[in-house]
Amino acid sequence: MSFGLQDERGFNQVFRPVGTTPERARRRYEWFSARARDLSATRILELGCGLGDAAHSVAISTGAEVLGVDLSRAFVTEAARRFTAPNLSYRVLDIWSPDFDALGSFDLVMGNGILHHLRPNLVAVLARLRALTTPGGGLAFIEPNLAHPACLFLFGTAIGRRWGKLEPEEMAFYAGELGDAVQSAGWEQVTVQTTDLLLPGLPTPLARPLLSLERLVKHGAAAKILGQSHFLTARAAK
Protein backbone atom coordinates (compact mmCIF):
# COMPACT_ATOMS: atom_id res chain seq x y z
CA MET A 1 0.00 0.00 0.00
CA SER A 2 1.18 3.52 -0.78
CA PHE A 3 -0.17 6.45 1.23
CA GLY A 4 -0.71 9.99 0.00
CA LEU A 5 -2.08 13.13 1.61
CA GLN A 6 -2.37 13.09 5.41
CA ASP A 7 -4.86 15.01 7.50
CA GLU A 8 -3.83 17.80 9.88
CA ARG A 9 -3.33 15.32 12.71
CA GLY A 10 -0.71 13.38 10.74
CA PHE A 11 -2.67 10.21 10.02
CA ASN A 12 -2.51 8.54 6.61
CA GLN A 13 -5.97 8.62 5.12
CA VAL A 14 -5.53 8.43 1.34
CA PHE A 15 -4.01 5.78 -0.93
CA ARG A 16 -1.87 6.96 -3.83
CA PRO A 17 -3.42 6.05 -7.22
CA VAL A 18 -0.88 3.35 -8.08
CA GLY A 19 -1.23 -0.26 -9.23
CA THR A 20 -4.64 -1.73 -8.42
CA THR A 21 -5.76 1.28 -6.35
CA PRO A 22 -7.66 3.15 -9.13
CA GLU A 23 -9.59 0.04 -10.21
CA ARG A 24 -10.40 -0.78 -6.58
CA ALA A 25 -11.71 2.76 -6.09
CA ARG A 26 -13.73 2.71 -9.32
CA ARG A 27 -15.53 -0.47 -8.28
CA ARG A 28 -16.39 1.03 -4.91
CA TYR A 29 -17.79 4.20 -6.41
CA GLU A 30 -19.92 2.15 -8.79
CA TRP A 31 -21.26 0.19 -5.81
CA PHE A 32 -22.27 3.42 -4.04
CA SER A 33 -23.95 4.69 -7.22
CA ALA A 34 -25.86 1.43 -7.56
CA ARG A 35 -27.15 1.76 -4.00
CA ALA A 36 -28.25 5.31 -4.76
CA ARG A 37 -30.14 4.15 -7.84
CA ASP A 38 -31.74 1.30 -5.87
CA LEU A 39 -33.21 3.93 -3.55
CA SER A 40 -33.99 6.48 -6.28
CA ALA A 41 -31.99 8.83 -4.05
CA THR A 42 -32.14 12.51 -4.87
CA ARG A 43 -30.09 13.75 -1.90
CA ILE A 44 -26.99 11.94 -0.61
CA LEU A 45 -24.60 12.54 2.28
CA GLU A 46 -21.06 11.16 2.29
CA LEU A 47 -19.53 10.99 5.76
CA GLY A 48 -15.74 11.29 5.74
CA CYS A 49 -15.49 12.38 2.11
CA GLY A 50 -11.70 12.76 2.08
CA LEU A 51 -10.49 14.16 -1.24
CA GLY A 52 -13.97 13.95 -2.73
CA ASP A 53 -13.55 11.23 -5.35
CA ALA A 54 -16.49 9.07 -4.26
CA ALA A 55 -18.88 11.99 -3.80
CA HIS A 56 -17.97 13.35 -7.21
CA SER A 57 -18.36 9.98 -8.92
CA VAL A 58 -21.79 9.39 -7.37
CA ALA A 59 -22.95 12.92 -8.17
CA ILE A 60 -21.95 12.60 -11.83
CA SER A 61 -23.31 9.09 -12.34
CA THR A 62 -26.66 9.54 -10.56
CA GLY A 63 -27.50 13.24 -10.91
CA ALA A 64 -28.43 13.34 -7.22
CA GLU A 65 -27.47 16.22 -4.95
CA VAL A 66 -24.39 15.04 -3.04
CA LEU A 67 -22.88 16.65 0.05
CA GLY A 68 -19.49 15.44 1.29
CA VAL A 69 -18.45 16.27 4.85
CA ASP A 70 -15.12 15.68 6.57
CA LEU A 71 -13.31 16.75 9.73
CA SER A 72 -10.21 17.73 7.77
CA ARG A 73 -10.11 21.21 6.28
CA ALA A 74 -7.12 20.16 4.17
CA PHE A 75 -9.12 17.32 2.63
CA VAL A 76 -12.25 19.39 2.01
CA THR A 77 -10.24 22.23 0.47
CA GLU A 78 -8.55 19.78 -1.89
CA ALA A 79 -11.87 18.08 -2.72
CA ALA A 80 -13.49 21.41 -3.63
CA ARG A 81 -10.47 22.32 -5.77
CA ARG A 82 -10.46 19.03 -7.65
CA PHE A 83 -14.17 18.56 -8.28
CA THR A 84 -16.96 20.97 -9.20
CA ALA A 85 -20.51 20.20 -10.27
CA PRO A 86 -23.85 21.96 -9.74
CA ASN A 87 -25.13 19.04 -7.64
CA LEU A 88 -21.95 18.58 -5.56
CA SER A 89 -20.73 20.39 -2.43
CA TYR A 90 -18.30 19.83 0.42
CA ARG A 91 -18.20 21.05 4.02
CA VAL A 92 -15.85 20.82 6.98
CA LEU A 93 -18.11 19.36 9.65
CA ASP A 94 -18.01 17.20 12.76
CA ILE A 95 -20.85 14.72 13.17
CA TRP A 96 -21.34 15.96 16.74
CA SER A 97 -21.61 19.62 15.72
CA PRO A 98 -25.04 21.29 16.12
CA ASP A 99 -24.66 22.29 12.46
CA PHE A 100 -24.92 18.63 11.53
CA ASP A 101 -28.58 18.65 12.59
CA ALA A 102 -29.24 21.54 10.22
CA LEU A 103 -28.18 19.64 7.10
CA GLY A 104 -31.70 18.40 6.44
CA SER A 105 -32.64 14.88 5.39
CA PHE A 106 -30.96 12.48 2.96
CA ASP A 107 -32.16 9.49 0.97
CA LEU A 108 -28.77 7.80 1.33
CA VAL A 109 -25.91 8.16 3.80
CA MET A 110 -22.67 6.58 2.61
CA GLY A 111 -19.02 6.30 3.54
CA ASN A 112 -15.86 4.59 2.37
CA GLY A 113 -13.81 3.30 5.31
CA ILE A 114 -15.04 5.77 7.94
CA LEU A 115 -17.06 3.89 10.58
CA HIS A 116 -13.96 2.12 11.87
CA HIS A 117 -12.61 5.55 12.86
CA LEU A 118 -15.70 6.03 15.04
CA ARG A 119 -15.56 2.81 17.08
CA PRO A 120 -16.00 4.28 20.60
CA ASN A 121 -19.37 5.86 19.74
CA LEU A 122 -20.39 3.68 16.81
CA VAL A 123 -24.00 2.94 17.78
CA ALA A 124 -24.60 6.60 18.63
CA VAL A 125 -23.08 7.65 15.29
CA LEU A 126 -25.29 5.22 13.39
CA ALA A 127 -28.36 6.44 15.26
CA ARG A 128 -27.45 10.03 14.44
CA LEU A 129 -27.18 9.13 10.78
CA ARG A 130 -30.53 7.36 10.91
CA ALA A 131 -32.13 10.51 12.29
CA LEU A 132 -30.99 12.36 9.14
CA THR A 133 -32.25 9.67 6.75
CA THR A 134 -35.64 9.90 5.07
CA PRO A 135 -38.17 7.13 5.88
CA GLY A 136 -37.22 4.16 3.72
CA GLY A 137 -33.84 5.73 2.95
CA GLY A 138 -30.61 3.81 3.11
CA LEU A 139 -27.17 3.38 4.60
CA ALA A 140 -24.17 2.19 2.53
CA PHE A 141 -20.68 1.84 4.00
CA ILE A 142 -17.55 -0.10 3.06
CA GLU A 143 -15.39 -1.09 6.03
CA PRO A 144 -12.20 -3.17 6.53
CA ASN A 145 -12.53 -6.83 7.49
CA LEU A 146 -10.53 -7.65 10.62
CA ALA A 147 -10.49 -11.36 9.67
CA HIS A 148 -8.47 -10.63 6.53
CA PRO A 149 -4.75 -11.35 7.09
CA ALA A 150 -3.57 -7.96 5.80
CA CYS A 151 -6.14 -6.10 7.91
CA LEU A 152 -5.31 -8.22 10.94
CA PHE A 153 -1.66 -7.24 10.57
CA LEU A 154 -2.41 -3.57 9.99
CA PHE A 155 -4.95 -3.14 12.77
CA GLY A 156 -3.97 -5.91 15.16
CA THR A 157 -0.21 -5.54 15.54
CA ALA A 158 1.87 -2.73 16.98
CA ILE A 159 4.19 -2.64 13.96
CA GLY A 160 1.24 -2.60 11.57
CA ARG A 161 -0.43 0.26 13.37
CA ARG A 162 2.78 2.29 13.40
CA TRP A 163 3.39 1.63 9.71
CA GLY A 164 -0.18 2.59 8.81
CA LYS A 165 -0.13 5.60 11.17
CA LEU A 166 -3.52 4.60 12.53
CA GLU A 167 -5.49 6.66 14.99
CA PRO A 168 -5.40 5.27 18.56
CA GLU A 169 -9.03 4.09 18.52
CA GLU A 170 -9.21 3.09 14.86
CA MET A 171 -10.08 -0.60 14.42
CA ALA A 172 -11.43 -2.83 11.64
CA PHE A 173 -14.57 -4.96 12.11
CA TYR A 174 -15.64 -8.56 12.09
CA ALA A 175 -18.81 -8.89 10.00
CA GLY A 176 -21.07 -9.92 12.89
CA GLU A 177 -20.15 -7.07 15.19
CA LEU A 178 -20.64 -4.49 12.45
CA GLY A 179 -24.10 -5.82 11.62
CA ASP A 180 -25.05 -5.98 15.30
CA ALA A 181 -24.07 -2.33 15.82
CA VAL A 182 -26.19 -1.20 12.88
CA GLN A 183 -29.21 -3.11 14.13
CA SER A 184 -28.70 -1.73 17.65
CA ALA A 185 -28.90 1.78 16.19
CA GLY A 186 -32.39 1.09 14.86
CA TRP A 187 -31.69 0.34 11.20
CA GLU A 188 -33.62 -2.37 9.37
CA GLN A 189 -32.86 -4.82 6.52
CA VAL A 190 -29.19 -4.90 7.53
CA THR A 191 -26.84 -6.81 5.23
CA VAL A 192 -23.08 -7.24 5.48
CA GLN A 193 -21.37 -8.86 2.49
CA THR A 194 -17.66 -9.58 2.85
CA THR A 195 -15.81 -9.42 -0.47
CA ASP A 196 -13.16 -7.47 -2.43
CA LEU A 197 -9.88 -9.28 -3.08
CA LEU A 198 -8.44 -6.26 -4.85
CA LEU A 199 -6.14 -4.77 -2.22
CA PRO A 200 -4.80 -1.25 -2.87
CA GLY A 201 -1.38 -0.74 -4.39
CA LEU A 202 -0.85 -4.25 -5.80
CA PRO A 203 0.84 -4.61 -9.22
CA THR A 204 -1.72 -3.98 -11.96
CA PRO A 205 -1.25 -7.43 -13.65
CA LEU A 206 -2.62 -9.05 -10.48
CA ALA A 207 -6.02 -7.40 -10.89
CA ARG A 208 -7.49 -9.84 -13.42
CA PRO A 209 -6.62 -13.09 -11.56
CA LEU A 210 -7.73 -11.61 -8.25
CA LEU A 211 -11.08 -10.58 -9.69
CA SER A 212 -11.52 -14.06 -11.17
CA LEU A 213 -10.80 -15.58 -7.77
CA GLU A 214 -13.21 -13.12 -6.16
CA ARG A 215 -16.04 -14.35 -8.38
CA LEU A 216 -15.30 -17.93 -7.38
CA VAL A 217 -15.35 -17.35 -3.61
CA LYS A 218 -17.80 -14.44 -3.39
CA HIS A 219 -20.65 -16.38 -1.79
CA GLY A 220 -18.60 -19.04 -0.01
CA ALA A 221 -17.09 -19.33 3.45
CA ALA A 222 -13.64 -18.37 2.11
CA ALA A 223 -14.88 -14.84 1.40
CA LYS A 224 -15.04 -14.16 5.14
CA ILE A 225 -11.23 -14.32 5.24
CA LEU A 226 -10.17 -13.52 1.68
CA GLY A 227 -12.51 -10.54 1.36
CA GLN A 228 -10.75 -7.38 2.48
CA SER A 229 -13.92 -5.36 3.03
CA HIS A 230 -17.44 -5.49 4.41
CA PHE A 231 -20.08 -3.94 2.15
CA LEU A 232 -22.81 -2.78 4.52
CA THR A 233 -26.35 -1.78 3.61
CA ALA A 234 -29.39 -0.98 5.75
CA ARG A 235 -32.71 0.84 5.52
CA ALA A 236 -34.45 3.34 7.74
CA ALA A 237 -37.97 2.42 8.79
CA LYS A 238 -40.75 3.83 6.62
N, C-alpha and C positions, 0 to 999 in steps of 0.2 A: 504494500500500500504506500502511496505517496501523498503526503499532506500539503495543502496549499495555505490559503489565508487563514490566520488565527483571529479569534475575537480579542477584545480588549483585555480580557483576563489571562490571555496566553494559552488557551486551550485550542488544540487542533480540531477544527470543525468541518473542513472542506477537503475533499479528495482532489488532487490534480487530475486533469482530463487526459490520462495516459493509459495505454493498453486497453483493457476491457472496461475501464471506468465509464467512458461515454455511452457504450452500448448498455451497460448496467443501468445507468441513469435514464436513458431513453425508455427502456422497458418499464421502469418505475413510473415515469411521467405518464406513459400510456395507460398504466393500470389506474392511476388517479383519475385520468380523463374518462376512462370507462365507468368508474364508479359515479362520477358526476353525471354522465349520460344515463346511467341506470336510474338515477333519482330525478332526472330532468331538472337538475340544479340550475338555478339562475343566479345564486349568490353563494360564494365559496370563501371560506377562511382557511388560510394555511398558517398553522402554528409553527414557529421556528423556521421561517422561510429562508434563512441563510442568504445566499447570493441571488436568490430569486428565480433560479432556473425552473423549478417545478411549477411555481405559481404562473410564470410566463407561459410555459408549455400548455398548462391546463386552460389558461385564459384564451390562448390562440386557438386551441383545438376544439373548445366547447362554446366559445362566445359568451360564457357566463361572466358576471362581475366577480373578480378575484381580489381579495385583500390578503397580503402577506404581512405577518407581524413577526418581530424578532426582538430579543433583548439587546442585541448588538447594534449600535449606531453605525459602526464600520461596515457591517454586513448590509444593513438596510441602505446606506448611502451607495454602496457598490451595486446593489440590486437595482436601485432607481436609476443609476447611471447606465447600466447595461441594458435594461429592458423598459420600453415604454409602449403602452397600448391604452386606448380609451377605456377599456374595461379592467385595467390592472392598476393597483396601487399598493404601496408599502408604507408601514408605520413602525417606529420604534415603540414597543409596548410590552409591558409585563402583564402576565395573565392575572396577577393579583391587584393590578391598578384599578381604581374606580373607573377610569376611562374605558376599561375593557367592557364594562357593562353597557356603555353607551354605543357600542359598535352596531347594535341591532341584531337581527336574526339571520341565520345562514341555513341553506339547504344541505350543505356538506361542510364538515370540519375535517381537515386532513393534515398530515404531517409525515415527514420522511426522517425517521430516526430521531425523534424528539422526546417521546414519552419516557425513554430510559434515562433522560436527564432529570426527570421530575419524580423519581422514585419515592422520596420521603412523603410526598403529598399526592400520590398518584390518583387515588380514588376521589379526592376533593377536586383535583384538576379535571378529571373526566366528568364529574358532576357539573362543574362550572361550564364545561364545553357543552354538555347536554342542555343546560339552561339557555344557551345561545342558539340552539338548533331548532328549526321549525318542526312542528309535529310531523312525524313520518320522515324527517330528514335523516342524514346519515353521518357516520364516522368512518374514516379510512386512514389508517396509519400503517407504516412499515417500520418494524423494530427488529433489532439484532437478536438472534437465537443463541442463548447461553449454552445450549447443548452442542453447538457446532464447535469443532476443535479450535478453529482460529479465533472465534469469539471467546471461548473458554480461556484461551491463552491471553488474549487482549484484556479481558475484563477480570479474569480470575487469578492472575498472577501479578506479583509486584513489578517484575520486569516488564510485563506486557502493559501494565497501566502507566508506567513511567515512559515507555516508548511511545505509546499512544497519547500521552499528555491528557489523560482522562480527568474529569472533574472528580472530587473526592466521593460524591454520592452517586455518580453515574454507574449504572449496572444494566447489563442485558437481561432478557427475560427467558424463562421457560414458557412454553405455550400455555400450559394450564394456568399458571399464575397471572398471566396477562389477561386471559379470558375471564378469570374470576374477578379481577379488579374492575373490568369494564361492566360486568353484570352487577357488581356491588354498587356501582355508580348510577344504576338505574337504566342502563341501556338494554335494548331488546335485540333479538335475532343476532346474537354475537357469534361471529365465526373467526377462527384463527387458522389460517393455512400456512404451513411452514414449507418454504420452497426457496428458490434462487441459489443456484450453484455458481453464479457468475460473480466471484469476488472482485473487488476493485483492484485495479493496478496490475492484473495478470497479463502476460504476453498475449497480444491480440490473436495469434493462431490457436490459442486454447479455447476461444469463445465457442466455436462450432462444436467440438466434442463435448464440452461441458453442457451446452444447451441440449445436445442429444441425450446425454445422461440424465439431465433434469427431467426430460419428458418421460424417461423410463421409470424414474423413481418418484415422480410427483405425487402420486396418491398412495404410495407404499410406506411401510414403517421406516425405511431408510431415510426418507425425507426429513424426519424429525431430527436427524443428526447431520445429514449432508446439506440440508437447506440452511443457508446463512441467515435468512430473515423470516419473520412472522408477518404475514399480510392480514391485517385486522380490519374487519368491518362490523358495524353495528347500526341499529336504527333507533331513533327516538320514538317514543310512543305517540300514536296519533291522537 
